[in-house]
Amino acid sequence: MLKVVLDTNQLVSSLLSTRGLQRQLIDAWRQRAFLLLLVPGQIDELAEILSRPKIKKRYRIDPRDREAFLQLFRLDTVLLPHMTAPGVCRDPDDDYLLGCAAAGRADYLVTGDEDLLSIGRYRDVTILSARDFLAIIAR
């Protein structure tokens, strides 16, 4: 089974949009098209973003839906060890995603972040957009 890390921006977008590519990613994961790997702290980061007043006001996410979404990630994902890949990404804040994905032997890192997309591949991890990944699993 494919092992995939989704960048936090993909996870947030999947909850905020009911029809976007990111929602298709979550639907594919829930249909067991791939195993979702998360990096340490990613669920906490997701919870913090979804709790921001600006997000709560604009998207009016029911607190029960938010908690159910977070609980799904807690129960049905694989948590990777914390690793870094110092100096790989032009944005050093993203190096941990690369290190964790490589340590967890992920096949793909799916992101919308140009700093990561510009790398293309790190060790055995292919870095691509949601659209490109969805095309792969559709085959």
HELIX and SHEET records of a PDB file:
HELIX    1   1 THR A    8  LEU A   16  1                                   9    
HELIX    2   2 LEU A   21  ARG A   30  1                                  10    
HELIX    3   3 GLN A   42  SER A   51  1                                  10    
HELIX    4   4 PRO A   53  TYR A   59  1                                   7    
HELIX    5   5 PRO A   63  LEU A   75  1                                  13    
HELIX    6   6 PRO A   92  ASP A   94  5                                   3    
HELIX    7   7 ASP A   95  ALA A  103  1                                   9    
HELIX    8   8 GLU A  114  LEU A  117  1                                   4    
HELIX    9   9 ALA A  130  ALA A  138  1                                   9    
SHEET    1   A 6 VAL A  78  LEU A  79  0                                        
SHEET    2   A 6 LEU A  35  LEU A  38  1                                        
SHEET    3   A 6 LYS A   3  LEU A   6  1                                        
SHEET    4   A 6 TYR A 108  VAL A 110  1                                        
SHEET    5   A 6 VAL A 125  LEU A 128  1                                        
SHEET    6   A 6 ARG A 121  TYR A 122 -1                                        
END                                                                             
